[in-house]
Each structure stands twice: as C-alpha cells, then as structure tokens.
C-alpha cells in the first residue's frame, strides 16, 4: 500500500506541465498530465504541499525526491507567489494561473506558515542559516496575516 501511495508522488513529480519547478496545478488527469494551470496553496492544493515535507520527515529524512520537491516548492513560493498587499502591509501566498499571479489567498493556505517554520527546523534546508531565517521570517509574516484574517472579520471567521 505504501508503494502505491508513493507512486502518486512519482507521477506528480514527473508529469509535464508544471508552470515552474515546485508549482503543481490543482487538476491532474487520468492520462498522467496536469489539466489546466491553476496553482493554489488554498482549496484543492493545500494538502499536497503540506504532505511533501511531512512525508520526508516520516520516511526518516532520507528521501531525496521529497527533499528536492520541497525545496523546489519553497523556491517557487518565494520566486512567484509570496506577495505583499500594499494597503494592509500584510504578506500572503498568491494563487496563479501558470505564472500569472492572482492576488488572493484562501484561509486554507494558512498552513504554509507552519510548513515553512517546520521546514526551517526539520533539517530539510541543510545548514543554510540565511535560508532558515528567510523561511522563519516568512512563516511569521504569514501567521500574522492569517491571524488578521480571523481577528479583523466581524464574525471572527476568516473569509474563504
């Protein structure tokens, strides 16, 4: 069963059509290719990105494919999606169609701050202290944004 589940990781990693290394469109066809180019760390995409790091940890921190996928994912976040909302001064993870950013972040994308923090302390970033600092700083900024998504809403519930 573990081998069959891991095969999904292999298929996604090897499939053509990613807008950039580390960015995986949310729709995947039965033919083994991505269907469309929508990328989201919110609805439809959140669990996949979260599990890359968790699987690496669960497998004894030895799986180089998962490590590479996680590092590519993080590079893609910082190169293409980590964005500052000018009016509020808050940072967020944008969605995209291909590499064209959509200035929107689902509440479900709030896991990304925790993922970046866990990555910074898990060993997956190696000995690069500057990279660890970048990830922890981004995690803190995203945490603040996510806090305000709830705290600034009259109902106390973050909008989707």
Backbone as CSV, one residue per row, in Angstrom:
resi,resn,N_x,N_y,N_z,CA_x,CA_y,CA_z,C_x,C_y,C_z
1,UNK,0.825,-1.195,0.000,0.000,0.000,0.000,0.872,1.263,0.000
2,UNK,1.947,1.230,0.780,2.840,2.385,0.826,3.428,2.669,-0.555
3,UNK,3.808,1.633,-1.267,4.389,1.791,-2.604,3.379,2.417,-3.567
4,UNK,2.129,1.973,-3.466,1.090,2.530,-4.353,0.855,4.006,-4.048
5,UNK,0.842,4.347,-2.775,0.648,5.745,-2.401,1.825,6.600,-2.882
6,UNK,3.029,6.071,-2.769,4.211,6.825,-3.193,4.228,7.008,-4.707
7,UNK,3.600,6.094,-5.417,3.535,6.202,-6.881,2.849,7.495,-7.299
8,UNK,1.896,7.958,-6.506,1.226,9.225,-6.797,2.244,10.367,-6.752
9,UNK,3.116,10.356,-5.766,4.163,11.370,-5.663,5.042,11.324,-6.912
10,UNK,5.439,10.142,-7.317,6.271,9.998,-8.513,5.575,10.548,-9.755
11,UNK,4.298,10.207,-9.917,3.554,10.683,-11.083,3.472,12.205,-11.117
12,UNK,3.169,12.807,-9.981,3.080,14.260,-9.926,4.436,14.913,-10.174
13,UNK,5.471,14.335,-9.623,6.813,14.879,-9.799,7.252,14.817,-11.261
14,UNK,6.931,13.735,-11.918,7.413,13.504,-13.285,6.501,14.068,-14.367
15,UNK,5.290,14.459,-14.011,4.331,14.927,-15.015,4.772,16.243,-15.645
16,UNK,4.608,16.353,-16.955,4.895,17.633,-17.614,3.781,18.627,-17.346
17,UNK,4.085,19.901,-17.551,3.053,20.923,-17.469,3.074,21.773,-16.223
18,UNK,4.096,21.616,-15.383,4.194,22.498,-14.216,4.626,23.883,-14.703
19,UNK,4.001,24.955,-14.186,4.396,26.302,-14.612,5.848,26.640,-14.257
20,UNK,6.342,26.061,-13.182,7.732,26.225,-12.740,8.036,25.031,-11.840
21,UNK,9.301,24.656,-11.707,9.611,23.566,-10.778,9.046,23.879,-9.394
22,UNK,8.322,22.927,-8.815,7.764,23.105,-7.482,6.342,23.614,-7.444
23,UNK,5.815,24.071,-8.574,4.423,24.522,-8.630,3.599,23.474,-9.365
24,UNK,2.625,22.914,-8.665,1.812,21.830,-9.202,0.381,22.310,-9.406
25,UNK,-0.109,22.317,-10.650,-1.512,22.672,-10.868,-2.435,21.753,-10.067
26,UNK,-3.608,22.273,-9.717,-4.509,21.541,-8.818,-5.293,20.428,-9.504
27,UNK,-5.336,20.423,-10.828,-6.084,19.375,-11.536,-5.121,18.456,-12.276
28,UNK,-5.348,17.172,-12.106,-4.481,16.148,-12.694,-5.370,15.130,-13.396
29,UNK,-5.086,14.873,-14.668,-5.917,13.982,-15.461,-5.546,12.514,-15.328
30,UNK,-6.467,11.670,-15.727,-6.229,10.227,-15.709,-5.134,9.820,-16.686
31,UNK,-4.822,10.712,-17.623,-3.760,10.413,-18.589,-2.364,10.722,-18.044
32,UNK,-2.273,11.141,-16.777,-0.976,11.405,-16.165,-0.410,12.776,-16.459
33,UNK,-1.260,13.713,-16.867,-0.804,15.074,-17.123,-1.671,16.048,-16.337
34,UNK,-1.133,17.225,-16.122,-1.903,18.258,-15.446,-2.961,18.784,-16.399
35,UNK,-4.116,19.065,-15.846,-5.225,19.591,-16.617,-5.413,21.040,-16.200
36,UNK,-4.997,21.946,-17.025,-5.036,23.357,-16.671,-3.765,23.771,-15.954
37,UNK,-3.741,25.031,-15.535,-2.518,25.548,-14.908,-2.786,26.330,-13.626
38,UNK,-3.947,26.099,-13.000,-4.280,26.789,-11.751,-3.452,26.218,-10.605
39,UNK,-2.750,27.097,-9.898,-1.945,26.717,-8.738,-2.528,27.399,-7.514
40,UNK,-2.732,26.613,-6.459,-3.297,27.169,-5.226,-2.707,26.455,-4.017
41,UNK,-2.366,27.233,-3.012,-1.983,26.672,-1.717,-3.194,26.643,-0.799
42,UNK,-4.336,27.101,-1.324,-5.598,27.029,-0.613,-6.362,25.805,-1.085
43,UNK,-7.659,25.997,-1.295,-8.526,24.886,-1.690,-7.963,24.136,-2.888
44,UNK,-7.977,22.844,-2.805,-7.554,21.886,-3.819,-6.042,21.629,-3.836
45,UNK,-5.251,22.514,-3.268,-3.810,22.319,-3.336,-3.110,22.187,-2.002
46,UNK,-3.753,22.611,-0.927,-3.083,22.743,0.367,-2.464,21.446,0.872
47,UNK,-3.207,20.378,0.871,-2.701,19.131,1.471,-1.482,18.594,0.745
48,UNK,-1.470,18.688,-0.573,-0.326,18.167,-1.317,0.977,18.818,-0.862
49,UNK,0.994,20.138,-0.824,2.226,20.838,-0.448,2.625,20.532,0.990
50,UNK,1.649,20.465,1.859,1.905,20.169,3.273,2.520,18.779,3.443
51,UNK,2.034,17.822,2.688,2.466,16.433,2.871,3.843,16.143,2.303
52,UNK,4.338,16.946,1.388,5.692,16.704,0.870,6.687,16.727,2.026
53,UNK,6.635,17.780,2.840,7.539,17.896,3.988,7.264,16.805,5.016
54,UNK,5.989,16.578,5.322,5.657,15.568,6.331,6.085,14.175,5.892
55,UNK,5.950,13.867,4.617,6.404,12.561,4.118,7.917,12.429,4.231
56,UNK,8.632,13.509,3.937,10.087,13.481,4.057,10.482,13.160,5.505
57,UNK,9.813,13.793,6.451,10.094,13.544,7.870,9.720,12.111,8.231
58,UNK,8.528,11.670,7.799,8.048,10.315,8.117,8.949,9.225,7.558
59,UNK,9.580,9.492,6.444,10.430,8.474,5.808,11.871,8.557,6.307
60,UNK,12.066,9.144,7.471,13.389,9.178,8.075,14.308,10.247,7.536
61,UNK,13.755,11.239,6.841,14.540,12.355,6.295,15.606,11.879,5.322
62,UNK,15.312,10.839,4.564,16.297,10.274,3.636,15.856,10.298,2.183
63,UNK,14.590,10.581,1.930,14.064,10.511,0.571,14.453,11.778,-0.198
64,UNK,15.401,11.642,-1.102,15.917,12.804,-1.840,14.889,13.385,-2.803
65,UNK,13.998,12.547,-3.333,12.946,13.071,-4.221,12.072,14.047,-3.444
66,UNK,11.607,13.650,-2.262,10.750,14.511,-1.451,11.489,15.774,-1.020
67,UNK,12.752,15.629,-0.681,13.545,16.802,-0.291,13.647,17.786,-1.458
68,UNK,13.969,17.273,-2.632,14.072,18.136,-3.815,12.732,18.794,-4.121
69,UNK,11.640,18.016,-4.060,10.321,18.578,-4.340,9.979,19.690,-3.353
70,UNK,10.307,19.485,-2.082,10.033,20.508,-1.076,10.861,21.768,-1.346
71,UNK,12.137,21.597,-1.627,12.995,22.755,-1.880,12.553,23.507,-3.132
72,UNK,12.169,22.781,-4.177,11.650,23.430,-5.386,10.355,24.177,-5.078
73,UNK,9.509,23.552,-4.276,8.250,24.167,-3.873,8.516,25.494,-3.152
74,UNK,9.418,25.482,-2.196,9.708,26.702,-1.434,10.322,27.780,-2.322
75,UNK,11.225,27.388,-3.199,11.814,28.363,-4.124,10.723,28.994,-4.979
76,UNK,9.784,28.170,-5.452,8.689,28.682,-6.275,7.789,29.633,-5.479
77,UNK,7.555,29.315,-4.209,6.762,30.221,-3.368,7.410,31.599,-3.345
78,UNK,8.700,31.634,-3.026,9.385,32.927,-2.888,9.592,33.621,-4.229
79,UNK,9.830,32.856,-5.288,10.056,33.460,-6.608,8.774,33.959,-7.262
80,UNK,7.638,33.303,-6.996,6.443,33.590,-7.775,5.190,33.971,-6.984
81,UNK,5.060,33.543,-5.730,3.773,33.672,-5.053,3.774,34.476,-3.756
82,UNK,4.866,34.538,-3.039,4.920,35.263,-1.769,4.822,36.747,-2.083
83,UNK,3.751,37.377,-1.626,3.426,38.733,-2.076,3.036,39.627,-0.914
84,UNK,3.294,40.894,-1.102,2.923,41.908,-0.114,1.682,42.637,-0.594
85,UNK,0.655,42.699,0.244,-0.520,43.504,-0.033,-0.193,44.916,0.427
86,UNK,-0.071,45.829,-0.509,0.370,47.196,-0.194,-0.552,47.932,0.777
87,UNK,-1.869,47.915,0.576,-2.687,48.688,1.518,-2.580,48.197,2.963
88,UNK,-2.543,46.894,3.155,-2.544,46.367,4.524,-1.144,46.171,5.083
89,UNK,-0.146,46.038,4.209,1.206,45.742,4.662,1.383,44.294,5.084
90,UNK,0.433,43.446,4.684,0.490,42.025,5.070,0.921,41.170,3.899
91,UNK,1.655,40.113,4.247,2.172,39.175,3.260,1.204,38.010,3.086
92,UNK,1.174,37.455,1.882,0.285,36.343,1.590,0.875,35.468,0.486
93,UNK,0.289,34.295,0.307,0.660,33.387,-0.771,-0.399,33.528,-1.857
94,UNK,-0.025,34.125,-2.973,-0.969,34.327,-4.072,-1.286,33.001,-4.748
95,UNK,-2.385,32.974,-5.458,-2.681,31.869,-6.360,-2.146,32.270,-7.726
96,UNK,-2.153,31.338,-8.660,-1.714,31.704,-10.005,-2.380,30.824,-11.056
97,UNK,-2.369,31.347,-12.241,-2.699,30.579,-13.449,-1.419,30.628,-14.258
98,UNK,-0.747,29.483,-14.319,0.594,29.492,-14.874,1.470,30.303,-13.943
99,UNK,2.134,31.304,-14.475,2.943,32.187,-13.630,2.304,33.559,-13.480
100,UNK,1.041,33.667,-13.871,0.310,34.918,-13.717,-0.389,34.915,-12.356
101,UNK,0.077,35.786,-11.463,-0.438,35.817,-10.088,-1.867,36.320,-10.011
102,UNK,-2.613,35.701,-9.109,-3.942,36.160,-8.727,-3.823,36.628,-7.275
103,UNK,-4.064,37.905,-6.996,-3.849,38.431,-5.644,-4.938,37.997,-4.668
104,UNK,-4.904,36.717,-4.295,-5.918,36.143,-3.431,-5.286,35.001,-2.654
105,UNK,-5.684,34.878,-1.383,-5.202,33.770,-0.560,-6.360,33.196,0.228
106,UNK,-6.642,31.911,0.020,-7.658,31.218,0.812,-7.175,31.043,2.246
107,UNK,-8.100,30.971,3.164,-7.759,30.681,4.563,-7.027,29.346,4.665
108,UNK,-7.361,28.401,3.796,-6.699,27.098,3.834,-5.188,27.196,3.577
109,UNK,-4.753,28.261,2.935,-3.327,28.449,2.675,-2.558,28.849,3.928
110,UNK,-3.255,29.070,5.034,-2.587,29.464,6.279,-1.636,28.389,6.804
111,UNK,-1.794,27.150,6.354,-0.858,26.105,6.770,0.564,26.425,6.324
112,UNK,0.709,27.244,5.286,2.023,27.477,4.686,3.012,28.067,5.681
113,UNK,2.546,28.943,6.561,3.446,29.490,7.581,4.001,28.400,8.476
114,UNK,3.141,27.506,8.924,3.592,26.387,9.749,4.522,25.455,8.988
115,UNK,4.211,25.233,7.712,5.063,24.377,6.883,6.467,24.976,6.753
116,UNK,6.533,26.279,6.499,7.843,26.926,6.360,8.621,26.883,7.677
117,UNK,7.929,27.083,8.792,8.593,27.027,10.100,9.097,25.614,10.386
118,UNK,8.253,24.612,10.128,8.675,23.228,10.343,9.853,22.885,9.440
119,UNK,9.802,23.331,8.206,10.920,23.089,7.300,12.213,23.713,7.808
120,UNK,12.112,24.895,8.392,13.302,25.594,8.883,13.975,24.863,10.040
121,UNK,13.201,24.121,10.831,13.772,23.444,11.998,13.944,21.937,11.793
122,UNK,13.475,21.412,10.677,13.477,19.959,10.458,14.783,19.409,9.902
123,UNK,15.606,20.284,9.349,16.841,19.828,8.719,16.776,19.767,7.212
124,UNK,15.602,19.945,6.627,15.460,19.813,5.179,16.188,20.927,4.421
125,UNK,16.436,22.062,5.080,17.139,23.173,4.442,18.647,23.068,4.582
126,UNK,19.109,22.017,5.234,20.548,21.847,5.431,21.083,22.856,6.430
127,UNK,22.308,23.317,6.183,22.983,24.229,7.110,22.885,25.701,6.688
128,UNK,22.060,26.011,5.740,21.953,27.364,5.214,21.160,28.245,6.195
129,UNK,21.870,28.967,7.043,21.231,29.796,8.072,20.417,30.937,7.465
130,UNK,20.892,31.506,6.355,20.132,32.583,5.705,18.795,32.064,5.187
131,UNK,18.795,30.869,4.611,17.562,30.271,4.114,16.608,29.955,5.263
132,UNK,17.142,29.423,6.350,16.306,29.156,7.529,15.676,30.448,8.036
133,UNK,16.464,31.515,8.090,15.956,32.813,8.543,14.852,33.307,7.603
134,UNK,15.069,33.183,6.298,14.057,33.602,5.318,12.745,32.851,5.545
135,UNK,12.836,31.543,5.763,11.640,30.731,5.953,10.928,31.081,7.265
136,UNK,11.686,31.290,8.328,11.063,31.641,9.611,10.431,33.028,9.568
137,UNK,11.085,33.958,8.896,10.527,35.303,8.766,9.235,35.267,7.943
138,UNK,9.232,34.501,6.854,8.023,34.374,6.035,6.917,33.688,6.835
139,UNK,7.278,32.680,7.618,6.293,31.980,8.447,5.633,32.950,9.422
140,UNK,6.432,33.796,10.037,5.891,34.777,10.982,4.961,35.761,10.267
141,UNK,5.369,36.231,9.104,4.540,37.181,8.349,3.211,36.544,7.928
142,UNK,3.284,35.296,7.473,2.045,34.607,7.087,1.152,34.347,8.293
143,UNK,1.773,34.010,9.418,0.998,33.806,10.644,0.255,35.061,11.048
144,UNK,0.914,36.197,10.920,0.263,37.474,11.245,-0.907,37.725,10.294
145,UNK,-0.698,37.495,9.012,-1.775,37.677,8.036,-2.959,36.779,8.375
146,UNK,-2.681,35.526,8.678,-3.753,34.578,8.960,-4.489,34.939,10.252
147,UNK,-3.760,35.406,11.231,-4.402,35.875,12.463,-5.405,36.975,12.115
148,UNK,-4.975,37.934,11.300,-5.854,39.060,10.964,-7.013,38.643,10.066
149,UNK,-6.857,37.576,9.315,-7.983,37.091,8.508,-9.165,36.746,9.410
150,UNK,-8.872,36.243,10.599,-9.912,35.918,11.574,-10.256,37.128,12.449
151,UNK,-9.228,37.742,13.024,-9.443,38.810,14.008,-10.123,40.044,13.420
152,UNK,-9.863,40.340,12.160,-10.431,41.541,11.552,-11.818,41.318,10.968
153,UNK,-12.278,40.092,10.961,-13.612,39.786,10.437,-14.647,40.005,11.545
154,UNK,-15.736,40.701,11.247,-16.763,40.934,12.277,-17.282,39.635,12.920
155,UNK,-17.315,38.567,12.154,-17.815,37.289,12.692,-16.750,36.491,13.415
156,UNK,-15.485,36.887,13.217,-14.379,36.108,13.787,-14.044,34.887,12.961
157,UNK,-14.686,34.762,11.817,-14.438,33.652,10.906,-13.768,34.205,9.666
158,UNK,-12.671,33.584,9.273,-11.946,34.061,8.084,-12.769,33.805,6.835
159,UNK,-12.723,34.735,5.900,-13.443,34.533,4.639,-12.738,33.484,3.785
160,UNK,-13.496,32.795,2.979,-12.923,31.855,2.007,-12.818,32.601,0.742
